[in-house]
Amino acid sequence: MSEEEMIDETSEFIEEEDEKLPFAKAEVVRLMKENLDDDKMIRERVKVEMNKFLGEVLKNVCKQLNDYPYTTIEYEMLKESTYPYTNIERINQEKERILLHLEAIKADCNALAMDVQKTLKLKDVVEEDTFASFTASMEDDEEEE
């Protein structure tokens, strides 16, 4: 296969991909370049996959919007539906806070479990001593009779 044929096949593949993309590729690439460092180069596959990803996000938000019983979509509905995407940093911070709190609870539970085991051991020893004393006194009583 000649180099020219390979280029033709590649451009056909790219054009086919463009047709399936939810957004204009140039606009997605422009936005990516706007938000990436100047020294970054974006591979074709990344451009395509970012476009598909954004399309999936749009579909997910629309599914949530469809859950509302109203025929008109209001701004508040959109805000609620996009919350997971627009507040990801706050959600991750809350997740970290909860995990740290759970670790503290686990540590408290472990400390309480150790206290209970110590208490039960001491109680077992006391019960054994009491039982031994009781048994010894019974034996003494039998000997006296």
C-alpha positions in Angstrom: 0.0 0.0 0.0 1.4 3.3 -1.0 1.8 6.3 1.3 -0.9 8.2 -0.6 -3.4 5.3 -0.1 -2.7 5.2 3.6 -3.3 9.0 3.9 -6.6 8.6 2.0 -7.7 5.8 4.3 -6.7 7.7 7.4 -8.6 10.8 6.2 -11.6 8.7 5.4 -11.5 7.2 8.9 -11.2 10.7 10.4 -14.2 11.9 8.3 -16.3 8.9 9.4 -15.4 9.6 13.0 -16.3 13.3 12.6 -19.8 12.3 11.3 -20.4 10.2 14.5 -19.2 12.9 16.9 -21.8 14.8 18.9 -20.1 18.2 18.6 -18.0 20.0 16.0 -14.5 18.7 16.5 -12.9 22.1 15.9 -14.8 23.7 18.7 -13.9 20.9 21.2 -10.2 21.1 20.1 -10.3 24.9 20.5 -11.7 24.6 24.0 -9.1 22.0 24.9 -6.3 24.1 23.6 -7.6 27.1 25.5 -7.4 25.1 28.8 -4.2 23.2 28.2 -0.6 24.4 28.5 0.8 25.8 25.2 3.4 23.0 25.0 0.8 20.3 24.9 0.0 18.4 21.7 -3.3 16.6 21.4 -3.5 13.3 19.6 -6.4 12.7 17.2 -7.8 9.9 19.4 -7.9 12.2 22.4 -9.8 14.8 20.4 -12.3 12.2 19.3 -12.7 10.6 22.7 -13.1 14.0 24.5 -15.9 14.8 22.0 -17.6 11.5 22.7 -17.2 12.0 26.5 -18.8 15.4 26.3 -21.6 13.8 24.4 -22.1 11.2 27.1 -22.2 13.9 29.8 -24.8 15.7 27.8 -26.9 12.5 27.5 -26.6 11.8 31.2 -27.7 15.3 32.1 -30.6 15.1 29.7 -31.7 11.7 31.3 -31.8 13.5 34.6 -33.8 16.4 33.1 -36.3 13.9 31.7 -37.0 12.6 35.2 -38.7 15.9 36.0 -42.5 15.7 35.4 -42.5 19.2 33.8 -42.6 20.0 30.1 -40.4 23.1 30.5 -36.9 22.7 31.7 -35.9 25.5 34.1 -32.5 26.7 35.1 -32.7 25.2 38.6 -33.4 21.8 37.1 -30.3 22.2 34.9 -28.2 23.3 37.9 -29.3 20.2 39.9 -28.6 17.9 37.0 -25.1 19.2 36.3 -24.2 19.4 40.0 -22.0 16.2 39.9 -20.0 17.7 37.0 -19.7 21.3 38.3 -18.9 20.5 41.9 -16.6 17.5 41.5 -13.9 19.2 43.7 -16.3 19.8 46.5 -17.7 16.2 46.2 -14.2 14.8 46.4 -13.4 16.9 49.4 -16.6 15.7 51.1 -15.6 12.1 50.2 -12.2 12.6 51.8 -13.8 14.1 54.9 -16.2 11.2 55.3 -13.4 8.6 54.8 -11.2 10.3 57.4 -14.2 10.3 59.8 -14.8 6.6 59.1 -11.2 5.9 59.9 -11.6 7.7 63.2 -14.7 5.7 64.0 -12.8 2.5 63.1 -10.0 3.5 65.5 -12.6 4.2 68.3 -14.2 0.8 67.6 -10.8 -0.9 67.9 -10.0 0.9 71.1 -13.4 -0.1 72.6 -13.0 -3.7 71.5 -9.6 -3.8 73.2 -11.2 -2.4 76.4 -13.9 -4.9 76.3 -11.5 -7.7 75.8 -9.4 -6.5 78.8 -12.5 -6.2 80.9 -13.7 -9.6 79.9 -10.3 -11.1 80.6 -10.2 -9.5 84.1 -13.8 -10.7 84.7 -12.8 -14.2 83.5 -9.9 -14.2 85.9 -12.1 -13.0 88.7 -14.7 -15.6 87.9 -12.0 -18.3 87.8 -10.7 -17.1 91.2 -14.3 -17.0 92.6 -15.0 -20.5 91.1 -11.7 -21.8 92.6 -12.5 -20.3 96.0 -16.0 -21.7 95.8 -14.6 -25.1 94.8 -12.0 -25.0 97.6 -14.5 -24.0 100.2 -16.8 -26.9 99.0 -13.9 -29.3 99.4 -13.1 -27.9 102.8 -16.8 -28.4 103.8 -16.7 -32.0 102.6 -13.5 -32.7 104.6 -15.0 -31.3 107.8 -18.0 -33.5 107.5 
